[in-house]
Amino acid sequence: MTPLQTWALLVLVLAIGLCILWLAHEIKVRTRSPARGARRRRPGVHKSAVRIRAHQPGEPYDHDEHGL
């Protein structure tokens, strides 16, 4: 191998290594759980409309009203 081919191979191996490290970092960032304080509820939101009109135990289930 010529010195130019050796340098080209080295650059190629380094580029592939950096891509693998970057991908590993991205996967780690996207799969970790959110921070402890990030799940706080917004103060103005109490219940969603879906929860308000959800099926209550003890009442007959109405498919038309609940959308199923």
C-alpha positions as semicolon CSV with decimal commas, in nm:
position;residue;x (nm);y (nm);z (nm)
1;M;0,000;0,000;0,000
2;T;0,117;0,347;-0,082
3;P;0,133;0,615;0,186
4;L;-0,167;0,789;0,026
5;Q;-0,376;0,471;0,048
6;T;-0,269;0,427;0,412
7;W;-0,386;0,779;0,496
8;A;-0,712;0,730;0,308
9;L;-0,777;0,406;0,496
10;L;-0,701;0,575;0,828
11;V;-0,940;0,862;0,751
12;L;-1,209;0,615;0,646
13;V;-1,172;0,408;0,964
14;L;-1,183;0,723;1,181
15;A;-1,494;0,851;1,000
16;I;-1,673;0,519;1,049
17;G;-1,571;0,515;1,416
18;L;-1,703;0,866;1,470
19;C;-2,033;0,775;1,303
20;I;-2,072;0,474;1,530
21;L;-2,000;0,686;1,840
22;W;-2,248;0,953;1,727
23;L;-2,519;0,692;1,664
24;A;-2,459;0,535;2,006
25;H;-2,492;0,877;2,168
26;E;-2,816;0,953;1,982
27;I;-2,967;0,619;2,080
28;K;-2,873;0,678;2,444
29;V;-3,026;1,027;2,444
30;R;-3,352;0,916;2,282
31;T;-3,407;0,610;2,501
32;R;-3,335;0,752;2,847
33;S;-3,626;0,846;3,070
34;P;-3,708;1,215;3,114
35;A;-3,574;1,410;3,409
36;R;-3,753;1,385;3,740
37;G;-3,916;1,729;3,724
38;A;-4,010;1,705;3,357
39;R;-4,335;1,517;3,419
40;R;-4,507;1,791;3,617
41;R;-4,864;1,871;3,521
42;R;-4,945;2,211;3,386
43;P;-5,131;2,416;3,648
44;G;-5,426;2,507;3,423
45;V;-5,504;2,155;3,305
46;H;-5,715;1,943;3,539
47;K;-5,856;1,654;3,337
48;S;-5,872;1,586;2,971
49;A;-6,209;1,565;2,795
50;V;-6,150;1,196;2,735
51;R;-6,109;1,126;3,106
52;I;-6,412;1,331;3,203
53;R;-6,642;1,128;2,981
54;A;-6,475;0,791;3,030
55;H;-6,686;0,490;3,113
56;Q;-6,771;0,477;3,482
57;P;-6,813;0,143;3,659
58;G;-7,174;0,076;3,742
59;E;-7,324;0,245;3,436
60;P;-7,416;0,053;3,121
61;Y;-7,160;0,084;2,845
62;D;-7,286;0,295;2,554
63;H;-7,081;0,232;2,240
64;D;-7,218;0,539;2,061
65;E;-7,131;0,775;2,344
66;H;-6,782;0,637;2,402
67;G;-6,697;0,605;2,035
68;L;-6,646;0,231;2,008
